């Protein structure tokens, strides 16, 4: 919201957005007056050539773990994105560090901000590592934007809660936060493995991706299946999933976005057993 307002005040109301990309992030930007231009994502992440062709001068990206596909922005694409943002004045990359701490089968990747610190805004939160109810996040802005964003944040509600921030700071400086993450990773990995194995057994038609990190997998379905119908039927059966089409602005293959962080392996296996009969054979 702060960044949308900052851009709009300068007459910049069009922004690139990953396709597919987070429905929640997209509608928040639209709520604050931004027009989101879809920029395709492939196996290497955000397509920077398509971004250049789109004509926008700002883009939202999730390089560490793209939502919902789960791909990591490749090293070459990272360099390309840094070159794109430096190639013209006023360009801006909004880097959402989504799920960066949750990784199982790959090492951490550096933030794009280190490649172009004066042109990248870096965002993160503890909603996936501690709890959404803490409502703590951060925004690391280029120096030229910092004071204006701080003032805008102040006038939003006059203050931010101090006690949770002090608590988080203590966790970070004492090492408690890193110990917490080390405890979570094997737990989430076991849940991910149970989900992936159950999908392979009960829903072999699905192509499962985005498993190396994060707290969800993407099960891409064959053409001809309506993922919104499947998701609605799944909810009736007690299984909550997102249809991939919800996170698209354009047409594309159907699929299901399936989270696993809050479920035990046994419950995940049961969820897939309930889900599988609800997915029709492709037409």
N, C-alpha and C positions, 0 to 999 in steps of 0.2 A: 504494500500500500504506500509506504513512504517513497519508494523508488518510482512508482507510477505517478504519484503526485509531483515528484521532483521533475520527471520527464515532461509531464503535461504542462507544468508551469513554464516550460521552455518551448511549448508548441510541438512537442514530440509525442504523438499519440499512437504511433504504430511501432510494434515490437515483434521480433522474431520469436517463435516458440516451437519447441521440438514436436515433431509429428511422427508417431504418437507422443503425447506428453501428458503430464499430470492435469487431469480435469480440474482439480481443486486450485492449482496454481493459475491455470488459464482463466477460470471464471472470476477469480479474485482480481486479476489484472483488468478483465473486461468490466468488472463492477466499478473500477476506478477510472474508467474512460479510455482504456487502451484497446486498440484493435490488434489482435494477435494473428500474425502471418505464419502459417505452418511451414516449418523447415524440416525436411525429411531426416530420419535417423536410419542408419543401416548397421551392418555388423561392426563397423568401426566407430559408431557413434554419430554425432551431429555431422551432416554433410555440409562442409564449409563452402564448397563450390556452389551449392544451392543457396546457401546463406548469402554469398556475394551476389548471386543473380537476383535475389529477392528485392534488393534495393533498400532494406531496412538498415538503420544505423545502431540498433541495440538488439540484443538477443538474450533470452534466458536459456541456460544450459545446465544439465546435470552430468558433468564429466566423470565423476567418480563411480557412479552407478546409475545409469539412465533409468528414469521411470517412464513407462512401465517395462521396457524391453530388458533391462538389466545389463546392457552392454557398457563397456568401459571405453571412453574416448581414447582412440589409439594415439601413440606418441606423435605420429605424423600429423594427425588431425589437431592435436594440441598445438603443435608448432604453427599449423595453418591458421588456427583460430587466433593465436597471438598475433600473427602477421596481419590477419584481417582487421583486428581491432586497432592496430597501430597504423594502418594504411591511410586512414582519413580522420580528420579532426571530428571530435564529438562522438565517435563510435564508443560503444559500451557493451561489455559482456557482464551479465549477471550470473554468477556461478553459484548454483545451489549445490552445496556439498552433501547431497542426499545420500544417506546410508554409507558414508565413507568409512565409518568405524567398524561396520559389520562385514568382515571379509573372512573367507574360509580357505579358499584354494588359490589365492593369489596374494602377492605382497601389496602394501599400500601404494597408491599412485600420488604423485605430487599434484598440488592444486595448480590450475591454470593461472591463478593470480600471480604466482612467482615469475611467470613468463612476461607478464605485462601489468605490473602492480599499479600503474597510474591509469589503467583503462579497464580494470576488472573490479567489480564489487563481489565480495565473497560472503555468502550467507550460510548459516548453519543453525542447528538447534539441538536440544537434548530430548526432543519428543520421542525419538526412537531408542535412545540409550538409557534414559532415566524414566521419564513419564511425560506424556503430553500435558497433564494437568499442571506441571510446573511452569509452563508457558515462558520458558527461557530460550532465547535465541540470540544470535549476534549478526552484525553486519559490519564487515571490514571494507570501508569505502576508500577510494582514492582521496588524497589530501584535499583536492579542490572541491570535493563534495561534502567533506566531513562536517564542517560547522553547520551547513544548511540542514543536513539530515538530523544532526543532534537537536537543533532548534525545532525542527518539524516534529521530532519524536517527543520533545518536551511538551509542545502544545497539544499533542494528541490526548494525553491524560495527565499531564503535569509531573508524573514521576513513574519510575519503574519500581517494583517491589525489591527492597534491599536485602531482606533476610534470605530469600532463596539464592540470590546472586552471591552473597557472602558464603553461603553453604557450598555452592558449586565451586567457588574459588578455593575453598579449603580442600574440597575433594581433589581438585586439579593439582594443587601445590603439594599435597600430602602423598600423592600416588594412589589414593583410594579410587579415583575414577578409572585409572588404567587397570587396577586390580578387578574392578567391577566388570570392565569389558572382557578381561581374560576369563572371567567366570561365565559370561554370557556366550562367548563365541562357541565353545564346544556344545553348550545346550542348544543353541540355535542350529548348529550344524547337524546335530542328531535329528532335530525336527525337520530340517530341510531334506535330509537323506530319506527320512520316512515318507515325506510327501512325494519326492521324486520317484522312489521305488513303487509307491502305490499308484502313481499315475502311469508308470510303465506297465504295471500289471493290469490295471482296470481300465485304462483309457489310452491304449497304445496308439490310437490315431493322432493323439496330440503331440506336437513338437515342443518340448520343454526347453526353455532358455532362461538366462539371467540367474544361474544358480551359484556362481562363484562368490557372490557377495549379496548383501542386502537381507531383507526379511520377507521377500515374496518371490514367487516364480511366475513366469508367463507361459501358459499353455496355449500355443497357437493351434487353432482348429482348421480342418479342411474348409475350402470354399463351399458356400451354399448353406452353411449352418448359421442361424441367427443367434449370436451370443447373448443378446438381450433377453431372448426367450429362455435360453438355458439358465442364465443367471436368475431370472425371476422364478423359474421352476425350482432351482436349487435353494433359493431362499424359503420357498414353501416347504422344502424338505429339511430345513434347519441348517443349511450350509450357505454361508455368505461369501460370495465372490464378486469381483467386478467384471462386467463385460469389457473386453478390450475396446470395443467401439465407443464406449463412454469417453475414452481418452484420446479419441481421434477427432480431427476437424475435417478430414477427407476420408474417402473410401479406402478400405484396406482389408487384409485377411482378418477373420474373426478370431477371438481368443478369450481366455479367462485369466484374470490377474488374481492369484491366490496367495494370500498372506499366511504365514505359519508361526509367527513369533509368539502368539498367545495360546497355542494349542500344544498338548503333549503328542508324542508320536502316535500313540494309540488312537487319539481323537482325530488326528489327521488322516490316518488310514481309514477310519470309519467315515469321515467326511468324503473321501474319494470314492468309497464303496457306494455311498448314497448318490454322489454326483454322476458317476459314470453312466448309469442307465438313463439319465436325463439328456444325454448328448446324442442326438439322432445320427444315424449314418448319413454321410454326405450325399447330396442329391446328384 
